[in-house]
């Protein structure tokens, strides 16, 4: 079975629409491919909430480090973007 890599800032268990859609796509593709995901630990996870979204246990997820800066501040978002992008790149090269 071929391996399919997904690299995204947003993925399960984040509760944004982008994370939801990418997780659903990964779940569907896991029937035909070995799905591997590289993502960030991010500030979009709601504390204590329950989601209907489930992750297929065949999907392997690797979390790259990401600074815990405010997503509501332009400067914080830019710094997090560059640091997260660099860490995603380093994780993907391993």
Contact map, one row per residue, 1 for C-alpha under 8 A:
1110000000000000000000000000000111000000000000000000000000000000000000000000000000000000000000
1111000000000000000000000000000011000000000000000000000000000000000000000000000000000000000000
1111100000000000000000000000000011110000000000000000000000000000000000000000000000000000000000
0111110000000000000000000000000011110000000000000000000000000000000000000000000000000000000000
0011111000000000000000000000000000111100000000000000000000000000000000000000000000000000000000
0001111100000000000000000000000000111100000000000000000000000000000000000000000000000000000000
0000111110000000000000000000000000001110000000000000000000000000000000000000000000000001000000
0000011111100000000000000000000000001111000000000000000000000000000000000000000000000000000000
0000001111100000000000000000000000000011010000000000000000000000000000000000000000010000000000
0000000111110101011000000000000000000011010000000000000000000000000000000000000000000000000000
0000000111111100011101100000000000000010000000000000000000000000000000000000000000000000000000
0000000001111110001100100000000000000000000000000000101000000000000000000000000000000000000000
0000000000111110001000000000000000000000000010000000000000000000000000000000000000000000000000
0000000001111111001100000000000000000000010111000000000000000000000000000000000000000000000000
0000000000011111101100000000000000000000000111000010000000000000000000000000000000000000000000
0000000001000111111100000000000000000000000100000000000000000000000000000000000000000000000000
0000000000000011111110000000000000000000000000000000000000000000000000000000000000000000000000
0000000001100001111111000000000000000000000000000000000000000000000000000000000000000000000000
0000000001111111111111100000000000000000000000000000000000000000000000000000000000000000000000
0000000000110111111111110000000000000000000000000000100000000000000000000000000000000000000000
0000000000000000111111111000000000000000000000000000000000000000000000000000000000000000000000
0000000000100000011111111100000000000000000000000000000000000000000000000000000000000000000000
0000000000110000001111111110000000000000000000000000001000000000000000000000000000000000000000
0000000000000000000111111111000000000000000000000000000000000000000000000000000000000000000000
0000000000000000000011111111100000000000000000000000000000000000000000000000000000000000000000
0000000000000000000001111111110000100000000000000000000000100000000000000000000000000000000000
0000000000000000000000111111111000000000000000000000001100100000000000000000000000000000000000
0000000000000000000000011111111000000000000000000000000000000000000000000000000000000000000000
0000000000000000000000001111111110100000000000000000000000000000000000000000000000000000000000
0000000000000000000000000111111111100000000000000000000101100000000000000000000000000000000000
0000000000000000000000000011111110000000000000000000000000000000000000000000000000000000000000
1000000000000000000000000000111111000000000000000000000000000000000000000000000000000000000000
1111000000000000000000000000111111100000000000000000000000000000000000000000000000000000000000
1111000000000000000000000000010111110000000000000000000001100000000000000000000000000000000000
0011110000000000000000000100110011111000000000000000000001110000000000000000000000000000000000
0011110000000000000000000000000001111100000000000000000000111100000000000000000000000000000000
0000111100000000000000000000000000111110000000000000000000111100000000000000000000000000000000
0000111100000000000000000000000000011111000000000000000000001111000000000000000000000001001100
0000001111100000000000000000000000001111100000000000000000001111000000000000000000000001000000
0000000111000000000000000000000000000111110000000000000000000011110000000000000000010001000000
0000000000000000000000000000000000000011111000000000000000000011110000000000000000000000000000
0000000011000100000000000000000000000001111110000000000000000000011100000000000000000000000000
0000000000000000000000000000000000000000111110000000000000000000000111100000000000000000000000
0000000000000111000000000000000000000000011111000000000000000000000000000000000000000000000000
0000000000001110000000000000000000000000011111100000000000000000000000000000000000000000000000
0000000000000110000000000000000000000000000111111000000000000000000000000000000000000000000000
0000000000000000000000000000000000000000000011111000000000000000000000000000000000000000000000
0000000000000000000000000000000000000000000001111100000000000000000000000000000000000000000000
0000000000000000000000000000000000000000000001111110000000000000000000000000000000000000000000
0000000000000000000000000000000000000000000000011111000000000000000000000000000000000000000000
0000000000000010000000000000000000000000000000001111110000000000000000000000000000000000000000
0000000000000000000000000000000000000000000000000111110000000000000000000000000000000000000000
0000000000010000000100000000000000000000000000000011111000000000000000000000000000000000000000
0000000000000000000000000000000000000000000000000011111100000000000000000000000000000000000000
0000000000010000000000100010000000000000000000000000111110100000000000000000000000000000000000
0000000000000000000000000010010000000000000000000000011111100000000000000000000000000000000000
0000000000000000000000000000000000000000000000000000001111110000000000000000000000000000000000
0000000000000000000000000000010001100000000000000000000111110000000000000000000000000000000000
0000000000000000000000000110010001111000000000000000001111111000000000000000000000000000000000
0000000000000000000000000000000000111000000000000000000011111100000000000000000000000000000000
0000000000000000000000000000000000011110000000000000000000111110000000000000000000000000000000
0000000000000000000000000000000000011110000000000000000000011111000000000000000000000000000000
0000000000000000000000000000000000000111100000000000000000001111100000000000000000000000000000
0000000000000000000000000000000000000111100000000000000000000111110000000000000000010011001000
0000000000000000000000000000000000000001100000000000000000000011111000000000000000010011000000
0000000000000000000000000000000000000001110000000000000000000001111100000000000100110010000000
0000000000000000000000000000000000000000010000000000000000000000111110000000000100110000000000
0000000000000000000000000000000000000000011000000000000000000000011111000000000100000000000000
0000000000000000000000000000000000000000001000000000000000000000001111100001100100000000000000
0000000000000000000000000000000000000000001000000000000000000000000111111001100000000000000000
0000000000000000000000000000000000000000001000000000000000000000000011111101100000000000000000
0000000000000000000000000000000000000000000000000000000000000000000001111101100000000000000000
0000000000000000000000000000000000000000000000000000000000000000000001111111100000000000000000
0000000000000000000000000000000000000000000000000000000000000000000000111111110000000000000000
0000000000000000000000000000000000000000000000000000000000000000000000001111111000000000000000
0000000000000000000000000000000000000000000000000000000000000000000011111111111100000000000000
0000000000000000000000000000000000000000000000000000000000000000000011111111111110000000000000
0000000000000000000000000000000000000000000000000000000000000000000000000111111111000000000000
0000000000000000000000000000000000000000000000000000000000000000000000000011111111100000000000
0000000000000000000000000000000000000000000000000000000000000000011110000001111111110000000000
0000000000000000000000000000000000000000000000000000000000000000000000000000111111111000000000
0000000000000000000000000000000000000000000000000000000000000000000000000000011111111100000000
0000000000000000000000000000000000000000000000000000000000000000011000000000001111111110000000
0000000010000000000000000000000000000001000000000000000000000001111000000000000111111111000000
0000000000000000000000000000000000000000000000000000000000000000000000000000000011111111100000
0000000000000000000000000000000000000000000000000000000000000000000000000000000001111111110000
0000000000000000000000000000000000000000000000000000000000000001110000000000000000111111111000
0000001000000000000000000000000000000111000000000000000000000001100000000000000000011111111100
0000000000000000000000000000000000000000000000000000000000000000000000000000000000001111111110
0000000000000000000000000000000000000000000000000000000000000000000000000000000000000111111111
0000000000000000000000000000000000000100000000000000000000000001000000000000000000000011111111
0000000000000000000000000000000000000100000000000000000000000000000000000000000000000001111111
0000000000000000000000000000000000000000000000000000000000000000000000000000000000000000111111
0000000000000000000000000000000000000000000000000000000000000000000000000000000000000000011111
